[in-house]
């Protein structure tokens, strides 16, 4: 029995433009964040993930952190705890 080779395609490295777009989106949410949201541990954790992922050049982790940030902020707004502050 012959063993098959498993080929895993790596995702191409993010371009500077993709990083810039990701940071622009993150900054849109971060700028003007209400104090109630800013004090939440999950918000601070998302910022830590974004910062670390950027420093490491880990685009997947950055995307996950950004997604978590967006989800958390959308949930906060949908629960009526504050109004949407980003556009």
N, CA, C and O atoms as CSV, one atom per row, in Angstrom:
chain,resi,resn,atom,element,x,y,z
A,1,UNK,N,N,0.845,-1.165,0.000
A,1,UNK,CA,C,0.000,0.000,0.000
A,1,UNK,C,C,0.898,1.239,0.000
A,1,UNK,O,O,1.801,1.366,0.827
A,2,UNK,N,N,0.640,2.132,-0.925
A,2,UNK,CA,C,1.418,3.361,-1.026
A,2,UNK,C,C,0.778,4.456,-0.189
A,2,UNK,O,O,-0.445,4.588,-0.131
A,3,UNK,N,N,1.607,5.211,0.437
A,3,UNK,CA,C,1.104,6.354,1.197
A,3,UNK,C,C,0.888,7.505,0.236
A,3,UNK,O,O,1.694,7.755,-0.661
A,4,UNK,N,N,-0.210,8.195,0.442
A,4,UNK,CA,C,-0.513,9.368,-0.370
A,4,UNK,C,C,0.100,10.595,0.260
A,4,UNK,O,O,0.142,10.731,1.482
A,5,UNK,N,N,0.557,11.457,-0.561
A,5,UNK,CA,C,1.060,12.734,-0.081
A,5,UNK,C,C,-0.114,13.650,0.209
A,5,UNK,O,O,-1.062,13.734,-0.571
A,6,UNK,N,N,-0.040,14.307,1.298
A,6,UNK,CA,C,-1.067,15.282,1.630
A,6,UNK,C,C,-0.475,16.657,1.372
A,6,UNK,O,O,0.556,17.032,1.930
A,7,UNK,N,N,-1.147,17.382,0.525
A,7,UNK,CA,C,-0.674,18.718,0.182
A,7,UNK,C,C,-1.615,19.728,0.824
A,7,UNK,O,O,-2.825,19.712,0.600
A,8,UNK,N,N,-1.040,20.581,1.605
A,8,UNK,CA,C,-1.809,21.617,2.271
A,8,UNK,C,C,-1.417,22.945,1.645
A,8,UNK,O,O,-0.257,23.356,1.678
A,9,UNK,N,N,-2.409,23.594,1.078
A,9,UNK,CA,C,-2.125,24.883,0.471
A,9,UNK,C,C,-2.119,25.936,1.559
A,9,UNK,O,O,-3.057,26.053,2.347
A,10,UNK,N,N,-1.062,26.681,1.583
A,10,UNK,CA,C,-0.962,27.763,2.561
A,10,UNK,C,C,-1.646,28.990,2.006
A,10,UNK,O,O,-1.610,29.275,0.809
A,11,UNK,N,N,-2.247,29.678,2.890
A,11,UNK,CA,C,-2.902,30.915,2.522
A,11,UNK,C,C,-1.824,31.960,2.236
A,11,UNK,O,O,-0.861,32.072,2.994
A,12,UNK,N,N,-1.970,32.714,1.167
A,12,UNK,CA,C,-0.937,33.709,0.873
A,12,UNK,C,C,-0.861,34.761,1.973
A,12,UNK,O,O,-1.856,35.079,2.623
A,13,UNK,N,N,0.326,35.284,2.162
A,13,UNK,CA,C,0.518,36.316,3.181
A,13,UNK,C,C,-0.314,37.536,2.833
A,13,UNK,O,O,-0.498,37.874,1.664
A,14,UNK,N,N,-0.797,38.169,3.842
A,14,UNK,CA,C,-1.605,39.362,3.638
A,14,UNK,C,C,-0.748,40.490,3.081
A,14,UNK,O,O,0.416,40.659,3.445
A,15,UNK,N,N,-1.352,41.239,2.207
A,15,UNK,CA,C,-0.659,42.384,1.646
A,15,UNK,C,C,-0.802,43.575,2.596
A,15,UNK,O,O,-1.631,43.577,3.506
A,16,UNK,N,N,0.015,44.563,2.357
A,16,UNK,CA,C,-0.057,45.779,3.171
A,16,UNK,C,C,-1.436,46.408,3.046
A,16,UNK,O,O,-1.960,46.961,4.013
A,17,UNK,N,N,-2.024,46.325,1.856
A,17,UNK,CA,C,-3.363,46.897,1.651
A,17,UNK,C,C,-4.414,46.176,2.503
A,17,UNK,O,O,-5.302,46.817,3.065
A,18,UNK,N,N,-4.315,44.850,2.597
A,18,UNK,CA,C,-5.272,44.093,3.411
A,18,UNK,C,C,-5.126,44.430,4.893
A,18,UNK,O,O,-6.120,44.565,5.606
A,19,UNK,N,N,-3.866,44.568,5.358
A,19,UNK,CA,C,-3.644,44.957,6.755
A,19,UNK,C,C,-4.241,46.333,7.004
A,19,UNK,O,O,-4.889,46.561,8.025
A,20,UNK,N,N,-4.021,47.243,6.072
A,20,UNK,CA,C,-4.528,48.607,6.232
A,20,UNK,C,C,-6.049,48.619,6.299
A,20,UNK,O,O,-6.631,49.315,7.130
A,21,UNK,N,N,-6.691,47.851,5.427
A,21,UNK,CA,C,-8.156,47.754,5.458
A,21,UNK,C,C,-8.646,47.200,6.781
A,21,UNK,O,O,-9.613,47.707,7.350
A,22,UNK,N,N,-7.983,46.156,7.277
A,22,UNK,CA,C,-8.366,45.554,8.561
A,22,UNK,C,C,-8.226,46.541,9.706
A,22,UNK,O,O,-9.110,46.643,10.556
A,23,UNK,N,N,-7.112,47.271,9.730
A,23,UNK,CA,C,-6.915,48.254,10.793
A,23,UNK,C,C,-7.900,49.401,10.673
A,23,UNK,O,O,-8.383,49.919,11.680
A,24,UNK,N,N,-8.200,49.800,9.435
A,24,UNK,CA,C,-9.190,50.871,9.251
A,24,UNK,C,C,-10.540,50.469,9.825
A,24,UNK,O,O,-11.205,51.264,10.489
A,25,UNK,N,N,-10.938,49.224,9.560
A,25,UNK,CA,C,-12.206,48.736,10.092
A,25,UNK,C,C,-12.157,48.681,11.620
A,25,UNK,O,O,-13.096,49.110,12.291
A,26,UNK,N,N,-11.072,48.158,12.159
A,26,UNK,CA,C,-10.936,48.080,13.617
A,26,UNK,C,C,-10.975,49.473,14.234
A,26,UNK,O,O,-11.644,49.684,15.246
A,27,UNK,N,N,-10.270,50.416,13.640
A,27,UNK,CA,C,-10.221,51.769,14.199
A,27,UNK,C,C,-11.576,52.462,14.099
A,27,UNK,O,O,-11.909,53.288,14.949
A,28,UNK,N,N,-12.358,52.138,13.079
A,28,UNK,CA,C,-13.714,52.688,12.969
A,28,UNK,C,C,-14.541,52.290,14.183
A,28,UNK,O,O,-15.331,53.080,14.698
A,29,UNK,N,N,-14.350,51.056,14.630
A,29,UNK,CA,C,-15.101,50.560,15.792
A,29,UNK,C,C,-14.489,51.078,17.097
A,29,UNK,O,O,-15.216,51.447,18.020
A,30,UNK,N,N,-13.173,51.107,17.174
A,30,UNK,CA,C,-12.492,51.502,18.404
A,30,UNK,C,C,-12.673,52.989,18.693
A,30,UNK,O,O,-12.896,53.378,19.839
A,31,UNK,N,N,-12.576,53.824,17.651
A,31,UNK,CA,C,-12.749,55.273,17.843
A,31,UNK,C,C,-14.176,55.578,18.282
A,31,UNK,O,O,-15.135,55.143,17.645
A,32,UNK,N,N,-14.305,56.306,19.339
A,32,UNK,CA,C,-15.622,56.710,19.818
A,32,UNK,C,C,-16.371,55.652,20.594
A,32,UNK,O,O,-17.564,55.801,20.856
A,33,UNK,N,N,-15.676,54.567,20.970
A,33,UNK,CA,C,-16.339,53.508,21.721
A,33,UNK,C,C,-16.847,54.066,23.060
A,33,UNK,O,O,-16.113,54.765,23.759
A,34,UNK,N,N,-18.088,53.760,23.410
A,34,UNK,CA,C,-18.618,54.234,24.695
A,34,UNK,C,C,-17.835,53.636,25.870
A,34,UNK,O,O,-17.385,52.493,25.789
A,35,UNK,N,N,-17.668,54.384,26.946
A,35,UNK,CA,C,-16.933,53.882,28.116
A,35,UNK,C,C,-17.488,52.551,28.638
A,35,UNK,O,O,-16.724,51.696,29.086
A,36,UNK,N,N,-18.805,52.374,28.582
A,36,UNK,CA,C,-19.428,51.124,29.034
A,36,UNK,C,C,-18.862,49.922,28.276
A,36,UNK,O,O,-18.606,48.873,28.868
A,37,UNK,N,N,-18.672,50.078,26.980
A,37,UNK,CA,C,-18.156,48.989,26.144
A,37,UNK,C,C,-16.646,48.850,26.330
A,37,UNK,O,O,-16.120,47.742,26.441
A,38,UNK,N,N,-15.969,49.975,26.361
A,38,UNK,CA,C,-14.512,49.973,26.463
A,38,UNK,C,C,-14.023,49.269,27.725
A,38,UNK,O,O,-12.949,48.667,27.716
A,39,UNK,N,N,-14.785,49.335,28.797
A,39,UNK,CA,C,-14.379,48.730,30.072
A,39,UNK,C,C,-14.599,47.219,30.116
A,39,UNK,O,O,-14.087,46.547,31.012
A,40,UNK,N,N,-15.345,46.685,29.171
A,40,UNK,CA,C,-15.646,45.253,29.180
A,40,UNK,C,C,-14.388,44.435,28.883
A,40,UNK,O,O,-13.645,44.760,27.957
A,41,UNK,N,N,-14.146,43.382,29.656
A,41,UNK,CA,C,-12.951,42.551,29.434
A,41,UNK,C,C,-12.856,41.989,28.017
A,41,UNK,O,O,-11.760,41.907,27.463
A,42,UNK,N,N,-13.977,41.603,27.427
A,42,UNK,CA,C,-13.905,41.025,26.086
A,42,UNK,C,C,-13.445,42.064,25.064
A,42,UNK,O,O,-12.734,41.722,24.120
A,43,UNK,N,N,-13.834,43.310,25.237
A,43,UNK,CA,C,-13.381,44.373,24.343
A,43,UNK,C,C,-11.861,44.518,24.471
A,43,UNK,O,O,-11.154,44.597,23.467
A,44,UNK,N,N,-11.371,44.552,25.694
A,44,UNK,CA,C,-9.929,44.665,25.922
A,44,UNK,C,C,-9.180,43.443,25.389
A,44,UNK,O,O,-8.078,43.575,24.855
A,45,UNK,N,N,-9.774,42.254,25.531
A,45,UNK,CA,C,-9.157,41.034,24.991
A,45,UNK,C,C,-9.050,41.110,23.470
A,45,UNK,O,O,-8.039,40.706,22.894
A,46,UNK,N,N,-10.081,41.621,22.829
A,46,UNK,CA,C,-10.054,41.759,21.367
A,46,UNK,C,C,-8.925,42.694,20.939
A,46,UNK,O,O,-8.230,42.424,19.960
A,47,UNK,N,N,-8.744,43.781,21.666
A,47,UNK,CA,C,-7.659,44.715,21.343
A,47,UNK,C,C,-6.298,44.037,21.492
A,47,UNK,O,O,-5.399,44.239,20.676
A,48,UNK,N,N,-6.161,43.235,22.539
A,48,UNK,CA,C,-4.904,42.509,22.763
A,48,UNK,C,C,-4.630,41.538,21.627
A,48,UNK,O,O,-3.499,41.439,21.151
A,49,UNK,N,N,-5.661,40.818,21.188
A,49,UNK,CA,C,-5.515,39.869,20.084
A,49,UNK,C,C,-5.127,40.599,18.803
A,49,UNK,O,O,-4.216,40.172,18.094
A,50,UNK,N,N,-5.817,41.702,18.507
A,50,UNK,CA,C,-5.507,42.466,17.294
A,50,UNK,C,C,-4.067,42.960,17.310
A,50,UNK,O,O,-3.350,42.834,16.318
A,51,UNK,N,N,-3.653,43.515,18.427
A,51,UNK,CA,C,-2.303,44.054,18.542
A,51,UNK,C,C,-1.255,42.952,18.391
A,51,UNK,O,O,-0.285,43.109,17.650
A,52,UNK,N,N,-1.452,41.847,19.092
A,52,UNK,CA,C,-0.504,40.731,19.018
A,52,UNK,C,C,-0.446,40.106,17.642
A,52,UNK,O,O,0.630,39.769,17.150
A,53,UNK,N,N,-1.603,39.952,17.021
A,53,UNK,CA,C,-1.655,39.358,15.677
A,53,UNK,C,C,-0.938,40.243,14.675
A,53,UNK,O,O,-0.218,39.750,13.806
A,54,UNK,N,N,-1.130,41.537,14.794
A,54,UNK,CA,C,-0.457,42.462,13.885
A,54,UNK,C,C,1.050,42.405,14.099
A,54,UNK,O,O,1.821,42.354,13.140
A,55,UNK,N,N,1.462,42.415,15.357
A,55,UNK,CA,C,2.895,42.369,15.670
A,55,UNK,C,C,3.545,41.086,15.151
A,55,UNK,O,O,4.697,41.101,14.715
A,56,UNK,N,N,2.799,39.972,15.200
A,56,UNK,CA,C,3.311,38.678,14.739
A,56,UNK,C,C,3.120,38.460,13.247
A,56,UNK,O,O,3.661,37.509,12.684
A,57,UNK,N,N,2.358,39.331,12.603
A,57,UNK,CA,C,2.066,39.135,11.183
A,57,UNK,C,C,1.106,37.995,10.936
A,57,UNK,O,O,1.105,37.398,9.859
A,58,UNK,N,N,0.277,37.687,11.940
A,58,UNK,CA,C,-0.651,36.567,11.850
A,58,UNK,C,C,-2.023,37.076,11.387
A,58,UNK,O,O,-2.844,37.513,12.193
A,59,UNK,N,N,-2.244,37.007,10.088
A,59,UNK,CA,C,-3.479,37.572,9.527
A,59,UNK,C,C,-4.721,36.799,9.946
A,59,UNK,O,O,-5.782,37.397,10.127
A,60,UNK,N,N,-4.615,35.486,10.104
A,60,UNK,CA,C,-5.778,34.697,10.519
A,60,UNK,C,C,-6.206,35.098,11.931
A,60,UNK,O,O,-7.391,35.311,12.187
A,61,UNK,N,N,-5.253,35.196,12.830
A,61,UNK,CA,C,-5.576,35.602,14.203
A,61,UNK,C,C,-6.130,37.030,14.230
A,61,UNK,O,O,-7.023,37.338,15.019
A,62,UNK,N,N,-5.601,37.891,13.373
A,62,UNK,CA,C,-6.103,39.255,13.281
A,62,UNK,C,C,-7.565,39.244,12.832
A,62,UNK,O,O,-8.401,39.939,13.410
A,63,UNK,N,N,-7.869,38.457,11.804
A,63,UNK,CA,C,-9.250,38.353,11.316
A,63,UNK,C,C,-10.181,37.827,12.396
A,63,UNK,O,O,-11.300,38.319,12.544
A,64,UNK,N,N,-9.732,36.836,13.150
A,64,UNK,CA,C,-10.552,36.283,14.231
A,64,UNK,C,C,-10.789,37.324,15.326
A,64,UNK,O,O,-11.897,37.444,15.849
A,65,UNK,N,N,-9.747,38.068,15.665
A,65,UNK,CA,C,-9.895,39.126,16.666
A,65,UNK,C,C,-10.841,40.217,16.205
A,65,UNK,O,O,-11.657,40.711,16.984
A,66,UNK,N,N,-10.733,40.591,14.941
A,66,UNK,CA,C,-11.612,41.614,14.382
A,66,UNK,C,C,-13.055,41.122,14.340
A,66,UNK,O,O,-13.983,41.870,14.644
A,67,UNK,N,N,-13.233,39.874,13.967
A,67,UNK,CA,C,-14.572,39.287,13.931
A,67,UNK,C,C,-15.190,39.258,15.333
A,67,UNK,O,O,-16.366,39.577,15.505
A,68,UNK,N,N,-14.393,38.875,16.328
A,68,UNK,CA,C,-14.881,38.848,17.712
A,68,UNK,C,C,-15.246,40.255,18.178
A,68,UNK,O,O,-16.252,40.443,18.863
A,69,UNK,N,N,-14.430,41.244,17.806
A,69,UNK,CA,C,-14.707,42.627,18.173
A,69,UNK,C,C,-16.020,43.103,17.567
A,69,UNK,O,O,-16.847,43.707,18.251
A,70,UNK,N,N,-16.204,42.830,16.296
A,70,UNK,CA,C,-17.436,43.231,15.606
A,70,UNK,C,C,-18.646,42.539,16.225
A,70,UNK,O,O,-19.666,43.177,16.485
A,71,UNK,N,N,-18.530,41.229,16.460
A,71,UNK,CA,C,-19.644,40.481,17.052
A,71,UNK,C,C,-20.006,41.018,18.428
A,71,UNK,O,O,-21.183,41.210,18.731
A,72,UNK,N,N,-18.999,41.262,19.261
A,72,UNK,CA,C,-19.247,41.765,20.610
A,72,UNK,C,C,-19.944,43.125,20.558
A,72,UNK,O,O,-20.916,43.355,21.278
A,73,UNK,N,N,-19.452,44.015,19.718
A,73,UNK,CA,C,-20.040,45.356,19.635
A,73,UNK,C,C,-21.462,45.298,19.070
A,73,UNK,O,O,-22.346,46.009,19.546
A,74,UNK,N,N,-21.681,44.466,18.071
A,74,UNK,CA,C,-23.037,44.316,17.524
A,74,UNK,C,C,-23.997,43.754,18.571
A,74,UNK,O,O,-25.143,44.195,18.662
A,75,UNK,N,N,-23.536,42.785,19.360
A,75,UNK,CA,C,-24.371,42.222,20.428
A,75,UNK,C,C,-24.727,43.267,21.471
A,75,UNK,O,O,-25.865,43.337,21.937
A,76,UNK,N,N,-23.747,44.074,21.828
A,76,UNK,CA,C,-23.959,45.133,22.822
A,76,UNK,C,C,-25.037,46.107,22.343
A,76,UNK,O,O,-25.909,46.512,23.112
A,77,UNK,N,N,-24.964,46.473,21.078
A,77,UNK,CA,C,-25.952,47.390,20.492
A,77,UNK,C,C,-27.316,46.712,20.415
A,77,UNK,O,O,-28.331,47.326,20.743
A,78,UNK,N,N,-27.348,45.450,19.984
A,78,UNK,CA,C,-28.643,44.762,19.834
A,78,UNK,C,C,-29.333,44.528,21.179
A,78,UNK,O,O,-30.560,44.435,21.233
A,79,UNK,N,N,-28.566,44.431,22.255
A,79,UNK,CA,C,-29.160,44.296,23.599
A,79,UNK,C,C,-29.666,45.635,24.116
A,79,UNK,O,O,-30.317,45.690,25.160
A,80,UNK,N,N,-29.376,46.705,23.405
A,80,UNK,CA,C,-29.855,48.025,23.804
A,80,UNK,C,C,-28.998,48.703,24.860
A,80,UNK,O,O,-29.431,49.680,25.471
A,81,UNK,N,N,-27.795,48.203,25.083
A,81,UNK,CA,C,-26.928,48.793,26.093
A,81,UNK,C,C,-26.339,50.127,25.636
A,81,UNK,O,O,-25.928,50.943,26.461
A,82,UNK,N,N,-26.300,50.346,24.324
A,82,UNK,CA,C,-25.825,51.609,23.765
A,82,UNK,C,C,-26.266,51.674,22.304
A,82,UNK,O,O,-26.757,50.691,21.751
A,83,UNK,N,N,-26.089,52.823,21.697
A,83,UNK,CA,C,-26.419,52.974,20.283
A,83,UNK,C,C,-25.156,52.744,19.462
A,83,UNK,O,O,-24.040,52.866,19.967
A,84,UNK,N,N,-25.347,52.417,18.214
A,84,UNK,CA,C,-24.211,52.154,17.339
A,84,UNK,C,C,-23.391,53.426,17.151
A,84,UNK,O,O,-23.931,54.467,16.778
A,85,UNK,N,N,-22.096,53.343,17.408
A,85,UNK,CA,C,-21.217,54.505,17.323
A,85,UNK,C,C,-20.341,54.494,16.079
A,85,UNK,O,O,-19.663,55.485,15.809
A,86,UNK,N,N,-20.331,53.434,15.329
A,86,UNK,CA,C,-19.540,53.349,14.111
A,86,UNK,C,C,-20.483,53.334,12.916
A,86,UNK,O,O,-21.672,53.038,13.035
A,87,UNK,N,N,-19.912,53.664,11.757
A,87,UNK,CA,C,-20.765,53.683,10.547
A,87,UNK,C,C,-20.382,52.616,9.573
A,87,UNK,O,O,-20.996,52.497,8.513
